[in-house]
Amino acid sequence: MNGIDSADMGPWLSPDDLEFVRRKAPLVYVDIVPIRTDAKGNLVAVGMMLNGTDSGIMRAFPSGRVLYHERLRDALVRHIEKDLGPMALPQMPARTVPFTVGEYFPTPGEGWHDPRHHAVSLAFIIPMQGECNPGSDSLEFTWFTPGEARTATLQAELSEAHASLLRQALAALGHC
């Protein structure tokens, strides 16, 4: 798959060790904004999962931690396959350069909020060519037109961080 030792693919730290690290150092994450484009490369749709969370049901983008010794490209593919299924068929860019970088802080009001830890998230816009079928953690996956994605109603269904990512992705794709 990606050259990572199989021991690194499982729980890489015990729950206690992970909690210790989360209190001491930022972790690296990736956030993925799945899109569909037409033959000319114009944005047609933005995809979002519907997930059950502690706060209720919310929309979200695929995301997750980058493992020790894992390349960003491999982390992106792993999280896309985990969250959207193996038939999502991401069109990975030749260069993996994030369109933005976000920071999650455990303290509310300091930026994007994640009560578990401080994390740095590299965010990518990735075109999907195949069929997206959400993993077991998601209730559904839906494609939205750029107009639908810009609505306050839809953005209210996202966490503050993912709503910000959506607005930034739309702007980066020329859909302010």
C-alpha contacts under 8 A as a table, 3 or more apart, distances in Angstrom:
res1	aa1	res2	aa2	distance
1	M	4	I	7.91
2	N	70	E	7.55
2	N	71	R	7.92
2	N	74	D	6.18
4	I	8	D	6.60
4	I	9	M	7.25
4	I	69	H	6.60
4	I	70	E	6.28
5	D	8	D	5.47
5	D	9	M	7.04
6	S	9	M	5.19
6	S	10	G	7.23
7	A	10	G	6.05
7	A	12	W	7.33
8	D	11	P	7.27
8	D	12	W	5.41
8	D	67	L	7.14
8	D	68	Y	6.96
9	M	12	W	6.83
9	M	67	L	7.48
11	P	14	S	6.72
12	W	67	L	7.97
13	L	16	D	7.80
13	L	17	D	5.60
13	L	18	L	5.44
14	S	17	D	5.09
14	S	18	L	6.01
15	P	18	L	5.10
15	P	19	E	6.13
16	D	19	E	5.12
16	D	20	F	6.25
17	D	20	F	5.00
17	D	21	V	6.23
18	L	21	V	5.10
18	L	22	R	6.03
19	E	22	R	5.04
19	E	23	R	6.36
20	F	23	R	5.30
20	F	24	K	6.46
21	V	24	K	5.04
21	V	25	A	5.79
22	R	25	A	5.85
22	R	26	P	6.69
22	R	27	L	7.22
22	R	116	R	6.99
22	R	117	H	5.07
22	R	118	H	6.89
23	R	117	H	6.35
23	R	118	H	7.83
25	A	118	H	7.10
26	P	117	H	7.09
26	P	118	H	4.77
26	P	119	A	4.67
26	P	120	V	6.50
27	L	65	R	7.29
27	L	117	H	7.94
27	L	118	H	6.68
27	L	119	A	4.58
27	L	120	V	6.11
28	V	65	R	5.95
28	V	66	V	5.74
28	V	119	A	5.83
28	V	120	V	5.04
28	V	121	S	5.90
28	V	122	L	7.63
29	Y	63	S	7.02
29	Y	64	G	5.32
29	Y	65	R	4.20
29	Y	66	V	5.38
29	Y	119	A	6.77
29	Y	120	V	6.03
29	Y	121	S	4.49
29	Y	122	L	6.26
30	V	63	S	5.41
30	V	64	G	5.65
30	V	65	R	6.41
30	V	66	V	6.86
30	V	72	L	7.98
30	V	75	A	7.50
30	V	76	L	6.84
30	V	121	S	5.14
30	V	122	L	4.83
30	V	123	A	5.67
30	V	124	F	7.50
31	D	61	F	6.69
31	D	62	P	6.04
31	D	63	S	4.32
31	D	64	G	6.85
31	D	121	S	6.38
31	D	122	L	6.21
31	D	123	A	4.56
31	D	124	F	6.30
32	I	61	F	5.95
32	I	62	P	5.35
32	I	63	S	6.02
32	I	76	L	7.39
32	I	80	I	7.77
32	I	123	A	5.81
32	I	124	F	5.01
32	I	125	I	5.93
32	I	126	I	6.67
33	V	46	V	7.17
33	V	47	G	7.11
33	V	48	M	7.90
33	V	61	F	5.94
33	V	62	P	7.26
33	V	123	A	7.53
33	V	124	F	6.15
33	V	125	I	4.74
33	V	126	I	6.16
33	V	165	L	7.90
33	V	166	L	7.41
33	V	169	A	7.40
34	P	46	V	5.91
34	P	47	G	5.24
34	P	48	M	7.45
34	P	61	F	7.55
34	P	125	I	6.08
34	P	126	I	5.12
34	P	127	P	5.74
34	P	128	M	6.30
35	I	43	L	7.09
35	I	44	V	7.48
35	I	45	A	5.59
35	I	46	V	4.49
35	I	47	G	5.90
35	I	125	I	6.94
35	I	126	I	6.09
35	I	127	P	4.66
35	I	128	M	6.02
36	R	43	L	6.20
36	R	44	V	5.49
36	R	45	A	5.12
36	R	46	V	6.53
36	R	47	G	7.99
36	R	127	P	5.37
36	R	128	M	5.79
36	R	129	Q	7.06
37	T	40	K	7.55
37	T	41	G	5.15
37	T	42	N	5.15
37	T	43	L	4.54
37	T	44	V	4.97
37	T	45	A	6.97
37	T	127	P	6.93
38	D	41	G	5.27
38	D	42	N	5.43
38	D	43	L	6.69
38	D	44	V	6.27
39	A	42	N	7.47
43	L	46	V	7.92
43	L	146	P	7.33
43	L	173	L	7.06
44	V	145	T	6.00
44	V	146	P	6.82
45	A	143	W	5.68
45	A	144	F	5.12
45	A	145	T	4.46
45	A	146	P	5.93
46	V	143	W	5.46
46	V	144	F	5.22
46	V	145	T	6.39
46	V	146	P	6.76
46	V	149	A	7.12
47	G	61	F	7.66
47	G	141	F	6.88
47	G	142	T	5.57
47	G	143	W	4.30
47	G	144	F	6.18
48	M	59	R	6.07
48	M	60	A	5.62
48	M	61	F	5.46
48	M	141	F	5.68
48	M	142	T	5.57
48	M	143	W	6.54
48	M	144	F	7.89
49	M	59	R	5.37
49	M	60	A	5.23
49	M	61	F	6.17
49	M	62	P	7.62
49	M	134	P	7.03
49	M	138	S	6.28
49	M	139	L	7.28
49	M	140	E	5.69
49	M	141	F	4.32
49	M	142	T	6.41
50	L	57	I	6.83
50	L	58	M	5.71
50	L	59	R	4.40
50	L	60	A	6.35
50	L	138	S	5.76
50	L	139	L	5.36
50	L	140	E	5.25
50	L	141	F	6.20
50	L	142	T	7.93
51	N	57	I	5.60
51	N	58	M	5.46
51	N	59	R	6.02
51	N	60	A	6.93
51	N	137	D	6.65
51	N	138	S	4.62
51	N	139	L	5.54
51	N	140	E	7.49
52	G	55	S	8.00
52	G	56	G	5.76
52	G	57	I	4.41
52	G	58	M	6.41
52	G	137	D	7.69
52	G	138	S	7.04
52	G	139	L	7.24
53	T	56	G	5.03
53	T	57	I	5.79
53	T	58	M	6.90
57	I	157	E	7.97
58	M	157	E	5.21
58	M	158	L	5.62
58	M	159	S	7.25
59	R	157	E	5.48
59	R	158	L	4.88
59	R	159	S	7.61
60	A	158	L	5.97
60	A	159	S	7.38
60	A	162	H	6.49
61	F	162	H	6.99
62	P	79	H	6.39
62	P	80	I	6.36
62	P	83	D	5.87
62	P	84	L	7.70
63	S	79	H	6.27
64	G	79	H	6.52
65	R	75	A	7.77
66	V	70	E	6.44
66	V	71	R	7.90
66	V	72	L	7.06
66	V	75	A	5.69
67	L	70	E	5.27
67	L	75	A	7.39
70	E	74	D	6.48
70	E	75	A	6.49
71	R	74	D	5.22
71	R	75	A	6.28
72	L	75	A	5.00
72	L	76	L	6.12
72	L	96	T	7.24
73	R	76	L	5.17
73	R	77	V	6.30
73	R	92	M	7.83
73	R	96	T	6.50
74	D	77	V	5.16
74	D	78	R	6.00
75	A	78	R	5.04
75	A	79	H	6.16
76	L	79	H	5.35
76	L	80	I	6.08
77	V	80	I	5.07
77	V	81	E	6.03
77	V	90	P	7.56
78	R	81	E	5.26
78	R	82	K	6.05
79	H	82	K	4.93
79	H	83	D	5.90
79	H	84	L	8.00
80	I	83	D	5.29
80	I	84	L	5.37
80	I	85	G	6.88
80	I	86	P	7.88
80	I	88	A	7.46
80	I	90	P	7.67
81	E	84	L	5.35
81	E	85	G	4.46
81	E	86	P	4.79
81	E	87	M	7.74
81	E	88	A	7.09
82	K	85	G	5.78
82	K	86	P	7.61
82	K	134	P	7.94
82	K	135	G	6.06
83	D	133	N	7.81
83	D	134	P	5.31
83	D	135	G	4.88
83	D	137	D	7.74
83	D	138	S	7.60
84	L	87	M	7.80
84	L	88	A	6.00
84	L	132	C	4.92
84	L	133	N	5.00
84	L	134	P	4.46
84	L	135	G	6.07
84	L	141	F	7.87
85	G	88	A	5.83
85	G	132	C	6.06
85	G	133	N	5.27
85	G	134	P	6.07
85	G	135	G	6.32
86	P	89	L	6.98
87	M	130	G	5.53
87	M	131	E	5.52
87	M	132	C	6.50
87	M	133	N	7.76
88	A	128	M	5.88
88	A	129	Q	6.44
88	A	130	G	4.36
88	A	131	E	4.90
88	A	132	C	4.66
88	A	133	N	7.40
89	L	128	M	5.64
89	L	129	Q	5.31
89	L	130	G	4.83
89	L	131	E	7.51
90	P	126	I	6.49
90	P	127	P	5.85
90	P	128	M	4.41
90	P	129	Q	6.19
90	P	130	G	7.45
91	Q	126	I	6.49
91	Q	127	P	5.40
91	Q	128	M	5.92
91	Q	129	Q	6.90
92	M	96	T	7.83
92	M	126	I	6.50
92	M	127	P	7.50
93	P	96	T	6.17
93	P	126	I	7.71
96	T	124	F	7.99
97	V	124	F	7.28
98	P	101	V	6.85
98	P	122	L	5.60
98	P	123	A	5.09
98	P	124	F	4.81
98	P	125	I	7.74
99	F	122	L	7.88
99	F	123	A	5.97
99	F	124	F	5.64
99	F	125	I	7.02
99	F	169	A	7.54
99	F	172	A	7.56
100	T	122	L	6.41
100	T	123	A	5.43
100	T	124	F	7.38
100	T	168	Q	7.84
101	V	120	V	7.09
101	V	121	S	5.65
101	V	122	L	4.75
101	V	123	A	5.91
102	G	112	W	7.51
102	G	120	V	5.87
102	G	121	S	5.01
102	G	122	L	6.55
102	G	123	A	7.41
103	E	111	G	6.66
103	E	112	W	6.12
103	E	118	H	7.20
103	E	119	A	5.75
103	E	120	V	4.61
103	E	121	S	6.02
104	Y	111	G	6.34
104	Y	112	W	4.56
104	Y	113	H	5.10
104	Y	114	D	5.63
104	Y	117	H	7.36
104	Y	118	H	5.35
104	Y	119	A	5.00
104	Y	120	V	6.34
104	Y	121	S	7.59
105	F	108	P	7.10
105	F	110	E	6.44
105	F	111	G	6.35
105	F	112	W	6.11
105	F	113	H	5.03
105	F	114	D	5.67
105	F	115	P	7.09
105	F	117	H	6.16
105	F	118	H	4.49
105	F	119	A	6.72
106	P	113	H	5.87
106	P	114	D	5.13
106	P	115	P	4.20
106	P	116	R	5.98
106	P	117	H	5.06
106	P	118	H	5.85
107	T	110	E	6.19
107	T	113	H	6.71
107	T	114	D	7.82
107	T	115	P	6.84
108	P	111	G	7.27
108	P	112	W	7.75
108	P	113	H	5.65
108	P	115	P	7.94
109	G	112	W	7.63
109	G	113	H	7.40
110	E	113	H	7.49
112	W	160	E	6.75
112	W	161	A	5.27
113	H	160	E	7.98
113	H	161	A	7.41
114	D	117	H	6.07
114	D	118	H	7.26
123	A	165	L	7.73
125	I	169	A	6.98
132	C	141	F	7.00
133	N	140	E	7.59
133	N	141	F	6.63
134	P	137	D	7.58
134	P	138	S	5.60
134	P	139	L	7.25
134	P	140	E	5.99
134	P	141	F	5.86
135	G	138	S	5.72
136	S	139	L	7.60
138	S	141	F	7.57
144	F	147	G	7.87
144	F	148	E	5.73
144	F	149	A	5.88
145	T	148	E	5.16
145	T	149	A	6.14
146	P	149	A	4.97
146	P	150	R	6.26
146	P	170	L	7.34
146	P	175	H	6.89
147	G	150	R	5.30
147	G	151	T	6.88
148	E	151	T	5.52
148	E	154	L	7.15
149	A	154	L	6.29
149	A	155	Q	7.04
149	A	166	L	7.68
150	R	154	L	7.47
150	R	155	Q	7.19
150	R	167	R	7.29
150	R	170	L	7.98
150	R	176	C	7.93
151	T	154	L	5.54
151	T	155	Q	6.33
152	A	155	Q	5.02
152	A	156	A	5.97
153	T	156	A	5.26
153	T	157	E	6.96
154	L	157	E	5.36
154	L	158	L	7.32
155	Q	158	L	5.41
155	Q	163	A	5.35
155	Q	166	L	7.98
156	A	159	S	7.49
156	A	163	A	7.43
158	L	161	A	7.79
158	L	162	H	5.75
158	L	163	A	5.38
159	S	162	H	5.27
159	S	163	A	6.00
160	E	163	A	5.16
160	E	164	S	6.16
161	A	164	S	5.16
161	A	165	L	6.25
162	H	165	L	4.79
162	H	166	L	6.05
163	A	166	L	5.06
163	A	167	R	6.32
164	S	167	R	5.20
164	S	168	Q	6.17
165	L	168	Q	5.08
165	L	169	A	5.96
166	L	169	A	5.09
166	L	170	L	6.10
167	R	170	L	5.19
167	R	171	A	6.18
167	R	176	C	7.31
168	Q	171	A	5.07
168	Q	172	A	6.07
169	A	172	A	5.00
169	A	173	L	6.19
170	L	173	L	5.10
170	L	174	G	6.24
170	L	175	H	4.81
170	L	176	C	5.85
171	A	174	G	5.02
171	A	175	H	5.12
171	A	176	C	4.55
172	A	175	H	7.45
